[in-house]
Amino acid sequence: MEALRELHAVMAAADSQDFVDKCEDWFDALSLHVGWRAESSTERDLAWLLLTDLVRESAVFPNLSRTLGSGKLQKRIVDALKQPMTAELLIFLNALVRFYPGSCGSNQADLTALALSALEHSDIVVRTSGADFLTLACRLGPAGEKGTLHTRAWTELTEKLLNTLKLHIAGSFDRELVVAQDLTPASYLKLRPLDSFAFDAVTQRVETLFMGLERSLEAGVELQLAPRFPMTSFMEVLQSALVKDVTDCPPEFLPRLHRAGLAALKFVSQAVGLHLAPFCRRLYQLLLDELLWAQQSAHHDLQEDACSALTNLIDQFGISTGAHLSFDRLWKAIGENIVGTGEKRSATQLMRASANAGQMSGNKKRKRKHGETSGHASDLFVGRRPQWRGKRSVLVASCSLLSSVLRMVGSFVKSEILTECQRSISALALSIAAARRRNELHDGTDVQVGVLSVLRQLLQIGHASVAAPAQIATTVFALCAQQVETRVRIEAQLGMAVCRTLSRPLMPSLESAVVSAAPKSAAATVEDDVEEPIILN
């Protein structure tokens, strides 16, 4: 160990000429410390890191790099493949593949196999290093074809990654089937029943394998091989990853698996583009199921990811996703993110409740001040409760998804569902208006823009039953058009233009809408309306 430290000090003090003159000698000396002369694993790891520095720095000297690449590096690769797998070893191989790809091409199959095995290592640092190494190793081709990748080799790599993912996920969910078919490593089968530590280990491997899949696809995109990505196998893996009916699984396991699957789907959809088309309808139904499950399980981040994935899918493929066939299921999935008790009220009640929301009694004001009320919509924007921050991002994603669906397939949707949708959106918009009147509206710009966009598109669709209650929509647009946020004001002005096109009376302010809608005995009904705030479940 002392010899290594002394050598490190000499290397650090050397100038460029000394480095060129002594690099080969240092390389030979360090090679001994990763082999039979290594006294400990710590010494071997330090030697790998010093070799990595030599590889990186020698690449800038043409004559030196030619000398090292002619034979020394290939010998080191063969020796490295026989050594215990560590993060330091993978860092060294990563540098070799990056700076000397021509010396590694003949060992491409062995290096790829090493990277794949690293993805299943028990140490998370090794797994992460393995994923980084896989990104470079899968670009290698045979010797003499630097940086190239044969279609067959890349396809075999992605298939192997997908098959390994299938085995790990199967091993997590159905142990009896796994035991019968001997599908997974023996170390998993000994853990019976699987405890939380075993589930955590399997989950970490699945997460890293998904990361490795993304890295290999990244290489495929660079080499224009993404159209050959095995989408059928990927859909099977994704469907397995989004399984929900696991009886003996710890509650923290499933959300992690779902996050990894949705992240991989986002990357795959961006990479393969239009080649996803044959699977878009199946994918749409799968994501709808995922959105419903995430909502029932109250996982806000998964709801947001599922909404974003559906939005991208519909924006890319439109009506071919089959969204027009199952808009009622979609509304069921995202409706609870938008619907409160408000959708059961009439437009008159909603406007009156919104206008008088600031006239609560002193007791109610004190309760709201201390956060004792239950789930008023304006709490989404005040942000006094941590859970509302998650709901706010879900609401933004839900409005974006609903807007995309209405833009693509709105004319195919049943009018009664659209009417319910508009009433709920209007209720939320008026809740926002009430929060604005109480000066409680904070960080709500994205939500306002999303709500106004959906409301405008509902009016543009043209169903008579949808356009009928447009009075409340004109009230919302007129009120929001007076706000200071530019994005909100522009969206509101677009909505006002739609209302003019529909020849609906445009209310100049919320007060005028209340005056025209409220009965003479409005004072007697104000308290009733305030007693029933608009609630987001």
C-alpha positions as CSV (number, residue, x, y, z in Angstrom):
1,M,0.0,0.0,0.0
2,E,2.8,2.3,0.8
3,A,4.4,1.7,-2.6
4,L,1.1,2.7,-4.3
5,R,1.0,5.9,-2.3
6,E,4.5,6.8,-3.3
7,L,3.8,6.0,-6.9
8,H,0.7,8.2,-6.7
9,A,2.8,11.1,-5.4
10,V,5.3,10.7,-8.2
11,M,2.6,10.6,-10.8
12,A,1.0,13.8,-9.4
13,A,4.3,15.7,-9.5
14,A,5.3,14.7,-13.0
15,D,5.2,17.1,-15.9
16,S,4.0,16.2,-19.4
17,Q,7.4,15.0,-20.6
18,D,8.0,12.8,-17.5
19,F,4.5,11.4,-18.0
20,V,5.1,10.4,-21.6
21,D,8.5,8.8,-20.7
22,K,7.4,6.9,-17.6
23,C,3.7,6.1,-18.4
24,E,4.4,2.6,-19.6
25,D,6.6,1.8,-16.6
26,W,3.9,3.1,-14.2
27,F,1.3,1.1,-16.1
28,D,3.3,-2.1,-15.7
29,A,3.9,-1.4,-12.0
30,L,0.2,-0.7,-11.3
31,S,-0.8,-3.9,-13.2
32,L,1.0,-6.0,-10.6
33,H,-1.0,-4.4,-7.8
34,V,-4.3,-5.5,-9.3
35,G,-3.1,-9.0,-9.7
36,W,-1.2,-11.4,-7.5
37,R,0.7,-8.7,-5.6
38,A,-2.4,-7.1,-4.2
39,E,-2.3,-7.4,-0.4
40,S,-5.9,-6.3,0.1
41,S,-9.0,-5.3,-1.7
42,T,-8.4,-1.7,-0.7
43,E,-5.0,-1.8,-2.4
44,R,-6.5,-3.4,-5.6
45,D,-9.2,-0.7,-5.7
46,L,-6.7,2.1,-5.4
47,A,-4.6,0.5,-8.2
48,W,-7.6,0.4,-10.5
49,L,-8.3,4.1,-9.9
50,L,-4.6,5.0,-10.6
51,L,-4.8,3.0,-13.8
52,T,-7.9,4.9,-14.8
53,D,-6.0,8.1,-14.4
54,L,-3.3,6.8,-16.7
55,V,-5.8,5.7,-19.3
56,R,-7.5,9.1,-19.3
57,E,-4.3,11.2,-19.4
58,S,-2.5,9.1,-21.9
59,A,-5.2,9.4,-24.5
60,V,-4.1,13.0,-25.4
61,F,-0.6,11.8,-26.5
62,P,-0.9,10.1,-29.9
63,N,2.3,8.1,-29.8
64,L,1.8,7.0,-26.2
65,S,-1.8,6.0,-26.9
66,R,-0.8,4.0,-29.9
67,T,1.8,2.1,-27.8
68,L,-0.6,1.4,-25.0
69,G,-3.4,0.4,-27.4
70,S,-1.3,-2.1,-29.3
71,G,-1.3,-4.7,-26.6
72,K,-1.0,-3.6,-23.0
73,L,-4.6,-2.5,-22.7
74,Q,-6.0,-5.7,-24.2
75,K,-4.1,-7.7,-21.7
76,R,-5.4,-5.6,-18.9
77,I,-9.0,-6.2,-20.1
78,V,-8.5,-10.0,-20.1
79,D,-7.1,-9.7,-16.5
80,A,-9.9,-7.4,-15.4
81,L,-12.5,-9.9,-16.5
82,K,-11.1,-12.4,-14.0
83,Q,-11.0,-10.0,-11.1
84,P,-13.8,-9.5,-8.4
85,M,-16.3,-7.1,-9.6
86,T,-16.1,-3.7,-7.9
87,A,-17.1,-0.1,-8.7
88,E,-13.4,0.8,-9.2
89,L,-13.0,-2.0,-11.8
90,L,-16.0,-0.8,-13.7
91,I,-14.7,2.8,-13.6
92,F,-11.4,1.6,-15.2
93,L,-13.2,-0.4,-17.9
94,N,-15.5,2.6,-18.5
95,A,-12.4,4.7,-19.2
96,L,-11.0,2.1,-21.5
97,V,-14.1,1.8,-23.6
98,R,-14.4,5.6,-23.8
99,F,-10.8,6.5,-24.7
100,Y,-9.6,3.2,-26.4
101,P,-12.7,1.7,-28.1
102,G,-10.5,0.0,-30.7
103,S,-8.6,-2.0,-28.1
104,C,-11.9,-3.2,-26.6
105,G,-13.9,-4.3,-29.7
106,S,-12.7,-7.9,-29.7
107,N,-13.9,-8.3,-26.1
108,Q,-17.3,-6.7,-26.7
109,A,-19.4,-9.7,-25.8
110,D,-17.5,-10.3,-22.5
111,L,-17.6,-6.6,-21.5
112,T,-21.4,-6.5,-22.2
113,A,-21.9,-9.6,-20.2
114,L,-19.9,-8.0,-17.3
115,A,-22.1,-4.9,-17.5
116,L,-25.2,-7.0,-17.4
117,S,-24.1,-9.0,-14.4
118,A,-23.1,-5.7,-12.6
119,L,-26.7,-4.6,-12.9
120,E,-27.7,-7.4,-10.6
121,H,-24.9,-6.9,-8.1
122,S,-25.9,-6.5,-4.4
123,D,-24.0,-3.2,-4.1
124,I,-25.9,-0.2,-5.4
125,V,-22.6,1.6,-6.3
126,V,-21.6,-1.3,-8.5
127,R,-25.1,-1.4,-10.1
128,T,-24.9,2.3,-10.9
129,S,-21.4,2.0,-12.3
130,G,-22.6,-1.0,-14.3
131,A,-25.4,1.0,-15.9
132,D,-22.9,3.7,-16.9
133,F,-20.5,1.1,-18.3
134,L,-23.3,-0.5,-20.3
135,T,-24.0,2.7,-22.1
136,L,-20.5,2.6,-23.6
137,A,-20.0,-1.2,-23.8
138,C,-23.0,-1.7,-26.0
139,R,-21.6,0.8,-28.6
140,L,-18.6,-1.5,-29.2
141,G,-18.3,-3.5,-32.4
142,P,-15.7,-6.0,-33.5
143,A,-12.0,-5.0,-33.7
144,G,-11.3,-2.6,-36.5
145,E,-14.9,-1.1,-36.4
146,K,-14.5,1.5,-33.7
147,G,-17.7,2.8,-32.1
148,T,-20.0,0.7,-34.3
149,L,-22.7,-1.6,-33.2
150,H,-24.1,-4.5,-35.1
151,T,-27.9,-4.7,-35.2
152,R,-27.8,-8.3,-34.0
153,A,-25.6,-7.5,-31.0
154,W,-27.8,-4.6,-29.9
155,T,-31.0,-6.5,-30.3
156,E,-29.6,-9.4,-28.3
157,L,-28.5,-7.0,-25.6
158,T,-32.0,-5.3,-25.2
159,E,-33.7,-8.7,-25.3
160,K,-31.5,-10.0,-22.6
161,L,-32.2,-6.9,-20.5
162,L,-35.9,-7.3,-21.0
163,N,-35.8,-11.1,-20.2
164,T,-33.8,-10.4,-17.0
165,L,-36.4,-7.8,-16.0
166,K,-39.2,-10.3,-16.6
167,L,-37.4,-12.9,-14.3
168,H,-36.9,-10.4,-11.5
169,I,-40.5,-9.1,-11.6
170,A,-41.8,-12.7,-11.8
171,G,-39.6,-13.6,-8.8
172,S,-41.1,-10.8,-6.9
173,F,-44.8,-11.6,-7.5
174,D,-45.2,-15.3,-8.0
175,R,-42.7,-17.3,-6.0
176,E,-44.4,-20.7,-6.5
177,L,-44.3,-20.3,-10.3
178,V,-40.7,-19.2,-10.0
179,V,-39.7,-22.2,-7.9
180,A,-41.5,-24.6,-10.3
181,Q,-39.8,-23.2,-13.4
182,D,-36.5,-22.4,-11.8
183,L,-36.5,-18.9,-13.3
184,T,-34.5,-16.8,-10.9
185,P,-31.2,-17.1,-9.0
186,A,-31.1,-19.5,-6.1
187,S,-30.4,-16.6,-3.7
188,Y,-33.9,-15.3,-4.3
189,L,-35.6,-18.6,-3.7
190,K,-34.0,-19.1,-0.3
191,L,-35.9,-16.1,1.0
192,R,-39.2,-17.6,1.7
193,P,-41.5,-15.9,2.5
194,L,-39.9,-12.8,1.1
195,D,-39.4,-10.1,3.7
196,S,-39.1,-6.4,3.2
197,F,-35.3,-6.6,2.8
198,A,-35.7,-9.2,0.1
199,F,-38.3,-7.1,-1.7
200,D,-36.0,-4.0,-1.4
201,A,-33.1,-6.0,-3.0
202,V,-35.3,-7.2,-5.9
203,T,-36.8,-3.7,-6.3
204,Q,-33.3,-2.1,-6.5
205,R,-32.3,-4.6,-9.2
206,V,-35.4,-3.9,-11.2
207,E,-34.8,-0.1,-11.0
208,T,-31.3,-0.5,-12.1
209,L,-32.2,-2.9,-15.0
210,F,-34.8,-0.3,-16.2
211,M,-32.0,2.2,-16.1
212,G,-29.7,-0.1,-18.1
213,L,-32.5,-0.5,-20.6
214,E,-32.7,3.2,-21.0
215,R,-28.9,3.4,-21.5
216,S,-28.9,0.7,-24.2
217,L,-31.8,2.4,-26.0
218,E,-29.9,5.7,-25.9
219,A,-27.1,3.9,-27.7
220,G,-29.6,2.5,-30.2
221,V,-30.9,6.0,-30.9
222,E,-27.5,7.3,-31.7
223,L,-26.9,4.4,-34.1
224,Q,-30.4,4.7,-35.7
225,L,-31.5,1.3,-34.4
226,A,-34.3,2.5,-32.2
227,P,-37.0,1.2,-34.7
228,R,-35.7,-2.3,-34.0
229,F,-36.4,-2.0,-30.3
230,P,-38.5,-5.1,-29.2
231,M,-41.7,-3.2,-28.2
232,T,-43.7,-6.5,-27.7
233,S,-41.3,-7.7,-25.0
234,F,-41.2,-4.2,-23.5
235,M,-45.0,-4.1,-23.3
236,E,-45.0,-7.4,-21.5
237,V,-42.4,-6.1,-19.0
238,L,-44.3,-2.9,-18.5
239,Q,-47.5,-4.7,-17.9
240,S,-45.8,-6.9,-15.3
241,A,-44.2,-3.9,-13.6
242,L,-47.6,-2.3,-13.2
243,V,-49.2,-5.3,-11.6
244,K,-51.3,-4.2,-8.5
245,D,-52.8,-7.4,-7.0
246,V,-49.8,-8.5,-4.9
247,T,-51.1,-9.8,-1.6
248,D,-47.8,-10.3,0.4
249,C,-45.9,-7.3,-0.9
250,P,-44.8,-4.5,1.5
251,P,-46.6,-1.3,0.7
252,E,-43.5,0.6,-0.2
253,F,-42.5,-1.8,-2.9
254,L,-45.1,-1.3,-5.6
255,P,-44.9,2.5,-6.0
256,R,-41.1,2.2,-6.6
257,L,-41.6,-0.5,-9.2
258,H,-44.3,1.6,-10.9
259,R,-42.1,4.7,-11.0
260,A,-39.3,2.8,-12.6
261,G,-41.7,1.4,-15.3
262,L,-43.3,4.8,-16.0
263,A,-39.9,6.5,-16.3
264,A,-38.7,3.8,-18.7
265,L,-42.0,4.2,-20.7
266,K,-41.3,7.9,-21.0
267,F,-37.9,7.3,-22.4
268,V,-39.0,4.6,-24.8
269,S,-41.8,6.6,-26.2
270,Q,-39.5,9.5,-26.9
271,A,-36.9,7.2,-28.5
272,V,-39.1,5.0,-30.8
273,G,-41.5,7.8,-31.8
274,L,-44.0,6.7,-34.4
275,H,-42.9,3.0,-34.1
276,L,-45.0,3.0,-30.9
277,A,-48.2,3.4,-33.0
278,P,-49.2,-0.4,-33.1
279,F,-49.2,-0.4,-29.3
280,C,-50.8,2.9,-28.5
281,R,-54.3,1.7,-27.9
282,R,-53.1,-1.1,-25.6
283,L,-50.8,1.4,-23.9
284,Y,-53.6,3.9,-23.4
285,Q,-55.7,1.3,-21.5
286,L,-52.8,0.2,-19.4
287,L,-52.0,3.8,-18.4
288,L,-55.7,4.5,-17.6
289,D,-55.6,1.5,-15.2
290,E,-52.4,2.8,-13.7
291,L,-54.0,6.3,-13.2
292,L,-57.0,4.8,-11.4
293,W,-54.8,2.7,-9.2
294,A,-52.5,5.6,-8.3
295,Q,-55.5,7.7,-7.5
296,Q,-57.1,5.1,-5.2
297,S,-53.7,4.6,-3.5
298,A,-53.2,8.3,-3.1
299,H,-49.8,8.4,-4.8
300,H,-49.6,11.9,-6.2
301,D,-46.3,11.5,-8.0
302,L,-47.6,8.4,-9.9
303,Q,-50.8,10.2,-10.8
304,E,-48.8,13.0,-12.2
305,D,-46.5,10.6,-14.2
306,A,-49.5,8.6,-15.5
307,C,-51.3,11.8,-16.6
308,S,-48.1,13.1,-18.3
309,A,-47.6,9.8,-20.1
310,L,-51.2,9.8,-21.3
311,T,-51.0,13.4,-22.5
312,N,-47.9,12.6,-24.5
313,L,-49.5,9.6,-26.0
314,I,-52.6,11.4,-27.1
315,D,-50.8,14.4,-28.4
316,Q,-48.6,12.1,-30.5
317,F,-51.2,9.7,-31.9
318,G,-54.5,11.4,-31.3
319,I,-57.6,9.5,-32.1
320,S,-55.8,6.2,-32.8
321,T,-55.2,5.7,-29.1
322,G,-58.9,4.9,-28.7
323,A,-59.5,7.8,-26.3
324,H,-62.9,8.5,-27.9
325,L,-64.0,5.0,-26.9
326,S,-63.2,5.3,-23.2
327,F,-63.5,9.0,-22.3
328,D,-65.9,8.0,-19.5
329,R,-63.2,5.9,-18.0
330,L,-60.7,8.7,-18.4
331,W,-63.1,11.1,-16.7
332,K,-63.6,8.6,-13.9
333,A,-59.8,8.4,-13.5
334,I,-59.1,12.2,-13.4
335,G,-62.5,13.5,-12.3
336,E,-61.7,13.0,-8.6
337,N,-58.7,15.3,-9.1
338,I,-61.1,18.0,-10.3
339,V,-64.5,17.2,-8.9
340,G,-65.7,18.3,-5.4
341,T,-69.1,18.7,-3.9
342,G,-69.5,21.6,-6.2
343,E,-70.6,19.6,-9.2
344,K,-73.9,18.9,-7.6
345,R,-74.8,22.6,-7.4
346,S,-76.5,24.8,-9.9
347,A,-74.6,27.6,-11.6
348,T,-76.5,30.2,-9.5
349,Q,-75.5,28.5,-6.2
350,L,-71.9,28.3,-7.4
351,M,-71.7,32.0,-8.3
352,R,-73.4,33.1,-5.1
353,A,-71.2,30.9,-2.9
354,S,-68.1,32.2,-4.7
355,A,-69.1,35.8,-4.3
356,N,-69.9,35.5,-0.6
357,A,-67.1,33.2,0.3
358,G,-65.2,36.1,1.9
359,Q,-68.2,37.0,4.1
360,M,-67.8,34.1,6.5
361,S,-68.4,34.6,10.2
362,G,-65.6,35.3,12.7
363,N,-65.6,31.7,14.0
364,K,-65.2,30.3,10.5
365,K,-62.4,32.8,9.7
366,R,-60.6,31.7,12.9
367,K,-61.0,28.0,11.9
368,R,-59.6,28.7,8.5
369,K,-56.7,30.7,10.0
370,H,-55.6,27.7,12.0
371,G,-56.2,25.2,9.2
372,E,-59.1,23.4,10.8
373,T,-61.4,23.3,7.8
374,S,-61.5,20.2,5.7
375,G,-60.2,20.4,2.2
376,H,-61.5,23.6,0.7
377,A,-60.3,24.0,-2.9
378,S,-58.4,27.2,-2.1
379,D,-56.2,25.2,0.2
380,L,-54.6,24.0,-3.0
381,F,-53.1,27.4,-3.6
382,V,-52.5,28.6,0.0
383,G,-50.3,25.6,0.5
384,R,-50.7,25.4,4.3
385,R,-50.8,21.6,4.2
386,P,-48.0,19.5,2.7
387,Q,-50.5,17.1,0.9
388,W,-52.0,19.9,-1.1
389,R,-48.7,20.6,-2.8
390,G,-48.8,17.1,-4.3
391,K,-52.5,17.5,-5.3
392,R,-51.7,20.8,-7.0
393,S,-49.2,19.2,-9.4
394,V,-51.7,16.4,-10.0
395,L,-54.4,18.9,-10.8
396,V,-52.1,20.7,-13.3
397,A,-51.3,17.3,-15.0
398,S,-55.0,16.3,-15.0
399,C,-56.0,19.6,-16.7
400,S,-53.3,19.2,-19.3
401,L,-54.5,15.6,-20.0
402,L,-58.1,16.6,-20.2
403,S,-57.2,19.5,-22.6
404,S,-55.3,17.2,-24.9
405,V,-58.2,14.7,-25.0
406,L,-60.8,17.4,-25.7
407,R,-58.7,18.9,-28.4
408,M,-58.3,15.5,-30.2
409,V,-61.5,13.6,-29.6
410,G,-64.0,16.1,-28.0
411,S,-66.6,15.7,-30.7
412,F,-66.8,11.9,-30.0
413,V,-67.6,12.3,-26.3
414,K,-71.1,11.9,-25.0
415,S,-72.8,15.2,-24.2
416,E,-73.9,14.2,-20.7
417,I,-70.3,13.4,-19.7
418,L,-69.1,16.7,-21.2
419,T,-71.8,18.6,-19.2
420,E,-70.6,17.0,-16.0
421,C,-67.1,17.8,-16.9
422,Q,-67.9,21.5,-17.6
423,R,-69.9,21.8,-14.3
424,S,-67.0,20.4,-12.3
425,I,-64.4,22.5,-14.1
426,S,-66.6,25.6,-13.5
427,A,-66.9,24.7,-9.8
428,L,-63.1,24.6,-9.5
429,A,-62.7,27.8,-11.4
430,L,-65.1,29.6,-9.1
431,S,-63.3,28.2,-6.1
432,I,-60.1,29.7,-7.5
433,A,-62.0,33.0,-7.9
434,A,-63.1,32.8,-4.2
435,A,-59.5,32.3,-3.1
436,R,-58.5,35.3,-5.2
437,R,-61.1,37.5,-3.5
438,R,-59.7,36.4,-0.1
439,N,-56.1,37.2,-1.2
440,E,-55.3,33.5,-0.5
441,L,-54.3,32.6,-4.0
442,H,-50.6,31.7,-4.1
443,D,-48.6,29.7,-6.7
444,G,-51.8,28.9,-8.6
445,T,-51.0,30.2,-12.1
446,D,-50.4,26.8,-13.7
447,V,-53.7,25.5,-12.2
448,Q,-55.6,28.6,-13.4
449,V,-54.2,28.3,-16.9
450,G,-55.1,24.6,-17.1
451,V,-58.6,25.1,-15.8
452,L,-59.4,28.0,-18.1
453,S,-58.0,26.0,-21.1
454,V,-60.2,23.1,-20.4
455,L,-63.3,25.3,-19.9
456,R,-62.6,27.1,-23.2
457,Q,-62.3,23.8,-25.1
458,L,-65.5,22.5,-23.6
459,L,-67.3,25.5,-25.0
460,Q,-65.6,25.2,-28.4
461,I,-66.8,21.6,-28.9
462,G,-70.3,22.9,-29.7
463,H,-72.7,20.4,-28.0
464,A,-75.9,22.2,-27.1
465,S,-76.1,20.7,-23.7
466,V,-72.5,21.8,-23.0
467,A,-72.9,25.4,-24.3
468,A,-76.2,25.9,-22.3
469,P,-74.6,26.8,-18.9
470,A,-72.1,29.2,-20.5
471,Q,-73.1,32.0,-18.1
472,I,-70.9,30.6,-15.4
473,A,-68.0,30.3,-17.9
474,T,-68.3,33.9,-19.0
475,T,-68.2,34.9,-15.3
476,V,-65.0,33.0,-14.8
477,F,-63.3,34.3,-17.9
478,A,-64.3,37.9,-17.1
479,L,-63.0,37.7,-13.6
480,C,-59.7,36.0,-14.6
481,A,-59.1,38.5,-17.4
482,Q,-58.6,41.2,-14.7
483,Q,-55.7,39.3,-13.0
484,V,-52.1,40.4,-13.2
485,E,-50.5,37.1,-14.4
486,T,-50.0,37.4,-18.1
487,R,-50.6,33.7,-18.9
488,V,-53.9,33.7,-16.9
489,R,-55.0,36.9,-18.6
490,I,-54.3,35.7,-22.1
491,E,-56.1,32.4,-21.5
492,A,-59.1,34.2,-20.1
493,Q,-59.2,36.6,-23.1
494,L,-59.3,33.6,-25.4
495,G,-62.2,32.2,-23.4
496,M,-64.0,35.5,-23.7
497,A,-63.6,35.4,-27.5
498,V,-65.2,32.0,-27.6
499,C,-68.1,33.2,-25.5
500,R,-68.6,36.1,-27.9
501,T,-68.6,33.6,-30.8
502,L,-71.3,31.6,-29.0
503,S,-73.4,34.9,-28.6
504,R,-73.5,34.5,-24.8
505,P,-73.9,37.5,-22.6
506,L,-70.5,38.5,-21.2
507,M,-70.5,39.4,-17.5
508,P,-68.2,42.4,-16.8
509,S,-67.5,41.3,-13.3
510,L,-68.4,38.7,-10.7
511,E,-70.7,41.1,-8.8
512,S,-72.9,41.7,-11.8
513,A,-73.3,37.9,-12.3
514,V,-74.3,37.5,-8.7
515,V,-76.8,40.4,-8.8
516,S,-78.5,39.0,-11.9
517,A,-78.6,35.4,-10.5
518,A,-79.4,35.9,-6.8
519,P,-83.0,36.0,-5.6
520,K,-84.4,38.8,-3.4
521,S,-83.8,36.8,-0.3
522,A,-80.2,36.1,-1.1
523,A,-79.1,37.0,2.4
524,A,-81.0,34.1,3.8
525,T,-79.2,31.6,1.6
526,V,-75.7,32.9,1.8
527,E,-74.8,31.1,5.0
528,D,-76.1,27.8,3.5
529,D,-73.8,28.1,0.5
530,V,-70.8,28.9,2.7
531,E,-71.6,26.0,4.9
532,E,-70.9,23.7,1.9
533,P,-67.5,24.6,0.5
534,I,-66.3,23.1,-2.7
535,I,-64.1,20.2,-1.7
536,L,-61.5,18.3,-3.7
537,N,-61.3,14.7,-2.7
